[in-house]
């Protein structure tokens, strides 16, 4: 039996493993992927100070630091179930069953699909899959692609694909249906992009965001949105065009684009075909919470955090004894926040395991999480702090009802 | 085109089947799943779960504290041999 098991070898899981190991605990980290690093592996972007954040080298640094502290890793090991038996958490993997007193769920996030007619053709992939192919496996997803869905994640990955020499014909919205809804509405998409406009090198977008301070101006922004789109890193971003169909015989050969009005409704007769050999669908990220759900952890739906999140407090404890969470399972944020949360979770676990005198260190680490959040370059949701506050309030209510 | 679009690949459930069922029975995400089998295939609903949720969400009041579609182990596909394997 291990003192601690972390499920997920991403930034949160590894940093938690490091802080536990530094306090003398024996730690095992499990991950279903064949390399350590999680979603961090795919990241590559230029920071405001001009240096580059390279996910592969950041992952490597974390992984090596953990190994040097004696942390064990078992990769290629999907966990298919967990359950509580007495004081122990039992972890079921394909080849063996493990047990521990302290379990951290750092399972990260998954991507929401964007259903557009033809989306089941070979050659259609999530934008995150294109990122992994390009940055991790160094395989081009194709020569020329179209990205359906304009959001923070897809914009960042479009730039990475461009750096890798993959041509992006355009980014456009999906056709409106009962599922795509908000992502197909030009004004709502523009609203969601305004808070990340500082990332855009294009002067048009930068100036535009200053002009579009109020709703009226935003509407104007969409109404007068240039017919040929705005280019960012030479990629046309079309907020007034939607992909109505992905076509091809046995695999992707192209997409049909049509003009849309400010509400996302199609303009009849405006269809045009664009030849491509791959298509990325980008529906955004949601917390990957399956294991917390099978463990019967209470949940709350918090839109600002990307979906249902397991109830937890600032020390990353859940209401279930010995079960902790860190990283994107608690809400969609960047890797730096995940690393900071991992440190807090690791210290909390060490405290539970009987290491004394950690209270101040835990408080400081919670402070670091907040500072990291305030200084984050990319925020996936503009009101993430409000979402975090909601979880804390829920925790207060929950603990109140249980002890009453 | 949109009507024939597949939403649940494992059980080959179309967009049209889900929209019509949701309208006809004014049902919850769980009922929509059980009536159409969307999300009940090999992958355990890993891809279509949120789409099924969204198609029912307009008809029901989303409960903030309840996950609409239950998660059940195994949460990753696993062979029967491994599932019931004797460890000795």
Interface residues (C-beta under 8 A of the other chain):
Chain A: X32 X78 X79 X80 X81 X92 X94 X95 X96 X97 X110 X112 X113 X115 X116 X117 X118 X119 X120 X175 X177 X178 X179 X181 X244 X245 X286 X289 X290 X291 X293 X294 X298 X299 X300 X301 X307 X308
Chain B: X1 X2 X4 X5 X6 X7 X9 X15 X19 X46 X47 X48 X50 X51 X54 X55 X58 X62 X63 X64 X65 X66 X67 X70 X71 X72 X73 X74 X75 X76 X78 X82 X87
